[in-house]
Amino acid sequence: MTPRPDFIAGNTRLRARLPALLGAFSYDQLAGVSREAVAERLAATTYRSYLNRNQVGDRPLLEAVGRRLRDLLSGVRGLYTGTAGTAVGVLLARHDLQDVLALLRGARTGQPTAVRLAAVLGVGALDQRTAADIAAAPDGATAVLRLTTHRLPDPLTARALPAAWEHYELHGDPDEFETTIAAAAIDGWTDRLEYVGQAARPILELVRAECDRANLLAVLRDPALDTPRLLPTGLVPESALLAARRGDPQPAVAVRPSWRQPLERHLRDEDLAALEWDLDVAVWRQAVRGVRRGDPLGADIPVGYVLAAECEARTVRLLLAGLAPAYDGRDLHIR
């Protein structure tokens, strides 16, 4: 029997970091104003140390958001040891997967090394030095070889990379290639979290929710009758996803009640970007509830902290672009 993971020390330290995140008042100050005003008001928040008054324009501002997110997430894994660390490591492994996919995408399409590196967050197992080595690969095959050598994004997924690349070279389907890699990683995360047990359930629920969200969006984006390649199923079966595409959201809503309003709005407006945002907000709200009301001795605290940091970065980026949908910031306020 696996001993109960010890989240107490790490949770105590993460709780102490919560005040550094933007709160409802800050979001209210940033909403509904110009990009220039957003940048100016960010300088009055904890973003001040990331902003250089001598650098203006979108790129420096977006780079500042990325640096802050990296700082917020770096070291989270190190706050937890043993099986608790194994569970929390999955939260950051989500970024390792996205980093690896970005590096492979850049190698496949011949993007400049600097562009590939700019897409890497580097807060988990993939550090900046290793990312630089992989980003310098002259082609996709070499990038796969280097990732396999470094056993990234994790040993299990690294073993699946060569076969996935060989299949891609035969069929040339980048979506299938990336989904195959992601599915291998997610299967490994699920095994780790199930091994840890009940205390890791909030992280497992997050992984399943993100799989369901990605699968729903993939099905709705593809107007063809054939089902696109999907990630491992969370709670929503393929049949419910296909029913949603046909205009019947009820089977999906039956297992994910928080999807009701987002899907009804999508059926009315057919706005996939708005649906994606609404689904993200539903996940973020669940994380907020976990911090406020969840088990203080379990994984609710790291889930809430990591998602709050991710939510902040994405929201600020959208505000800078003038694209942030309206929402009640108090619902995502975790302090």
C-alpha positions in Angstrom: 0.0 0.0 0.0 1.4 3.4 -1.0 1.9 5.7 2.1 -0.1 8.9 2.2 1.8 11.6 0.4 3.0 14.5 2.6 1.8 17.8 1.0 1.8 19.8 4.2 5.2 21.6 4.0 4.9 22.4 0.3 1.3 23.5 0.7 2.3 25.9 3.5 5.0 27.5 1.3 2.7 27.8 -1.7 0.0 29.4 0.4 2.6 32.1 1.4 3.1 32.8 -2.4 -0.5 33.3 -3.2 -0.5 37.1 -2.4 2.0 37.6 -5.2 -0.6 36.7 -7.8 -2.8 39.4 -9.3 -6.1 39.7 -7.5 -9.6 40.8 -8.5 -8.8 44.5 -8.0 -5.9 44.3 -10.4 -7.9 42.6 -13.1 -10.6 45.2 -12.7 -8.0 47.9 -13.2 -6.7 46.2 -16.4 -10.0 45.4 -18.0 -11.6 47.7 -20.6 -8.6 49.9 -21.2 -6.1 50.3 -24.0 -3.0 48.2 -24.4 -0.9 51.2 -23.4 -3.0 51.7 -20.3 -2.7 48.0 -19.4 1.1 48.2 -19.7 1.1 51.3 -17.5 -1.1 49.8 -14.8 0.9 46.6 -14.8 3.9 48.6 -13.8 2.1 49.4 -10.6 1.7 45.7 -9.7 4.1 42.9 -9.0 4.9 43.0 -12.7 7.0 46.1 -12.1 10.3 44.2 -11.7 9.7 42.5 -15.1 9.1 45.6 -17.1 11.7 47.9 -18.6 10.6 51.4 -19.2 13.2 51.7 -22.0 11.6 48.9 -23.9 8.1 49.5 -25.4 6.0 47.4 -27.8 4.2 44.1 -27.6 7.2 41.8 -27.7 8.9 43.1 -24.5 5.6 43.1 -22.6 4.8 39.5 -23.7 8.3 38.4 -22.8 7.8 40.0 -19.3 4.6 37.9 -18.9 6.5 34.7 -19.8 9.4 35.5 -17.4 7.0 36.1 -14.6 5.1 32.8 -15.2 8.4 31.0 -15.3 9.4 32.5 -12.0 6.0 31.7 -10.4 6.2 28.0 -11.5 9.9 27.4 -11.2 10.7 25.6 -8.0 7.1 24.4 -7.3 8.2 20.8 -7.8 11.1 21.2 -5.3 8.7 22.1 -2.5 7.4 18.6 -2.4 9.2 15.3 -1.8 8.4 11.6 -2.2 5.1 10.6 -3.7 3.8 14.2 -3.2 6.6 15.4 -5.5 5.7 12.7 -8.0 2.1 14.0 -8.1 3.0 17.7 -8.3 5.6 16.9 -11.0 2.7 16.1 -13.3 1.4 19.7 -13.0 4.7 20.9 -14.5 5.0 17.9 -16.9 2.1 19.5 -18.7 4.5 22.3 -19.6 7.2 19.9 -20.5 4.9 18.3 -23.0 4.0 21.7 -24.5 7.7 22.6 -24.7 8.6 19.4 -26.4 5.8 19.7 -28.9 6.9 23.3 -29.7 10.5 22.2 -30.2 9.4 19.4 -32.5 7.1 21.7 -34.4 9.9 24.2 -34.9 12.3 21.5 -36.1 9.7 20.1 -38.5 8.9 23.4 -40.0 12.5 24.8 -40.0 11.9 27.7 -37.7 14.9 29.7 -36.5 16.5 28.5 -33.3 15.5 31.7 -31.4 11.9 31.2 -32.3 11.9 27.6 -31.1 13.5 28.6 -27.8 11.1 31.5 -27.3 8.2 29.0 -27.2 9.9 27.0 -24.3 8.8 27.8 -20.8 11.2 25.5 -19.1 9.7 25.0 -15.6 9.8 21.2 -15.3 12.2 18.5 -16.4 13.2 20.4 -19.5 15.7 23.2 -18.6 16.8 26.0 -20.8 20.3 24.5 -21.5 18.8 21.3 -22.7 16.1 23.1 -24.7 18.9 25.1 -26.5 20.5 21.8 -27.5 17.3 20.5 -28.9 16.3 23.8 -30.5 19.6 23.7 -32.5 18.6 20.4 -34.2 18.7 20.9 -38.0 15.6 18.8 -38.6 12.8 16.8 -37.0 14.7 13.5 -37.0 17.6 15.0 -35.1 15.3 16.7 -32.6 13.6 13.4 -31.9 17.0 11.8 -31.4 18.1 14.4 -29.0 14.9 14.3 -27.1 15.2 10.5 -26.8 18.8 10.8 -25.6 17.7 13.3 -22.9 14.7 11.1 -22.1 12.3 14.0 -22.5 9.6 15.0 -21.9 9.8 11.8 -19.6 11.4 8.4 -20.1 8.1 6.7 -21.1 7.1 9.3 -23.7 10.7 9.4 -25.0 10.5 5.7 -25.8 7.4 6.4 -27.9 9.0 9.2 -30.0 11.0 7.2 -32.6 8.0 5.2 -33.7 5.7 8.3 -33.7 8.3 10.1 -35.9 8.6 7.1 -38.3 4.8 7.0 -38.7 4.8 10.8 -39.3 7.4 10.5 -42.0 5.2 7.9 -43.8 1.9 9.7 -43.4 2.8 13.4 -43.0 0.0 14.1 -40.5 1.4 16.6 -37.9 -1.8 16.5 -35.8 -1.7 12.7 -35.5 2.1 13.0 -34.6 1.5 15.5 -31.8 -1.6 13.7 -30.5 0.3 10.4 -30.3 3.1 12.0 -28.3 0.6 13.7 -26.0 -1.4 10.5 -25.4 1.8 8.6 -24.4 2.6 11.4 -21.9 -0.9 11.5 -20.5 -1.1 7.7 -20.0 2.1 8.0 -18.0 0.8 10.8 -15.9 -2.4 8.9 -15.2 -0.4 5.8 -14.0 1.7 8.0 -11.7 -1.3 9.7 -10.2 -3.2 6.5 -9.7 -0.2 5.1 -7.9 -0.1 8.0 -5.5 -3.7 7.6 -4.7 -6.6 9.6 -3.4 -4.4 12.6 -2.3 -3.4 13.2 -5.9 -7.0 13.1 -7.2 -7.3 16.9 -7.8 -4.4 16.6 -10.3 -5.9 13.5 -12.0 -9.2 15.4 -12.3 -7.4 18.3 -13.9 -5.6 16.1 -16.4 -8.9 14.4 -17.3 -10.7 17.8 -17.6 -8.0 19.1 -19.9 -8.2 16.0 -22.1 -12.0 16.3 -22.4 -11.7 20.0 -23.2 -9.1 19.3 -25.9 -11.1 16.5 -27.4 -14.3 18.6 -27.5 -12.5 21.4 -29.3 -10.9 18.9 -31.7 -14.2 17.4 -32.6 -16.0 20.8 -33.0 -13.1 22.1 -35.2 -13.4 19.2 -37.6 -16.6 19.4 -39.7 -15.9 16.0 -41.3 -17.9 13.0 -40.3 -14.7 11.1 -39.2 -13.6 11.6 -35.7 -10.2 13.3 -35.4 -7.4 11.6 -33.4 -8.3 12.2 -29.7 -6.4 12.3 -26.4 -7.2 9.7 -23.8 -10.8 10.0 -22.6 -11.4 11.8 -19.3 -15.0 11.6 -18.4 -16.7 12.5 -21.7 -17.0 9.6 -24.1 -16.5 10.0 -27.8 -20.2 9.4 -28.4 -21.0 12.5 -26.3 -18.5 14.6 -28.1 -20.0 13.6 -31.5 -23.5 14.4 -30.1 -22.3 17.9 -29.2 -21.0 18.4 -32.8 -24.5 17.4 -34.0 -26.0 20.1 -31.7 -27.0 17.9 -28.8 -24.9 19.0 -25.7 -26.9 16.9 -23.2 -24.7 13.7 -23.1 -21.6 15.8 -22.5 -23.3 18.0 -19.9 -24.5 15.0 -18.1 -20.9 14.1 -17.1 -19.6 17.7 -17.1 -22.3 20.0 -15.8 -20.0 23.0 -15.9 -20.1 22.7 -19.7 -23.8 23.6 -20.0 -23.5 27.3 -20.4 -20.4 27.2 -22.6 -21.9 24.7 -25.0 -25.3 26.5 -25.1 -23.5 29.7 -25.9 -21.5 27.9 -28.6 -24.6 26.5 -30.2 -26.0 30.0 -30.3 -22.9 31.9 -31.4 -20.6 29.3 -33.0 -17.6 31.0 -31.5 -14.9 28.4 -30.8 -12.5 31.0 -29.3 -15.2 32.0 -26.8 -16.0 28.3 -26.1 -12.3 27.6 -25.4 -12.1 30.5 -23.0 -15.4 29.5 -21.2 -14.1 25.9 -20.8 -10.8 27.2 -19.3 -12.7 29.5 -16.9 -14.7 26.5 -15.7 -11.5 24.6 -14.9 -10.0 27.6 -13.2 -13.1 28.1 -11.0 -12.9 24.5 -9.9 -9.3 25.1 -8.9 -10.3 28.2 -6.9 -12.9 26.2 -5.1 -10.3 23.6 -4.3 -7.9 26.2 -2.7 -10.8 27.6 -0.6 -12.6 24.4 0.3 -10.5 21.5 -0.6 -8.3 19.2 1.4 -5.4 21.3 2.9 -3.4 18.2 3.2 -3.8 17.1 -0.4 -3.1 18.4 -3.9 -5.8 21.0 -4.1 -3.3 23.7 -3.1 -0.6 23.1 -5.8 -3.4 22.6 -8.4 -4.9 26.0 -7.4 -1.6 27.8 -7.4 -0.3 26.5 -10.7 -3.6 27.1 -12.5 -3.9 30.6 -11.0 -0.5 31.4 -12.3 -1.4 30.1 -15.7 -4.7 31.9 -15.7 -2.9 35.2 -14.8 -0.4 34.8 -17.6 -3.1 34.0 -20.2 -5.4 36.8 -19.1 -2.7 39.4 -19.1 -1.6 38.3 -22.6 -5.2 38.7 -23.8 -5.6 42.0 -22.1 -2.5 43.3 -23.8 -3.9 42.1 -27.2 -7.3 43.7 -26.4 -8.9 40.2 -26.7 -9.8 39.2 -23.2 -13.4 38.1 -22.9 -15.4 39.5 -20.1 -15.5 37.5 -16.8 -16.0 38.2 -13.1 -12.5 38.4 -11.7 -13.8 37.7 -8.2 -14.7 34.1 -9.3 -11.0 33.5 -10.1 -9.7 35.2 -7.0 -8.1 32.7 -4.7 -7.1 34.7 -1.6 
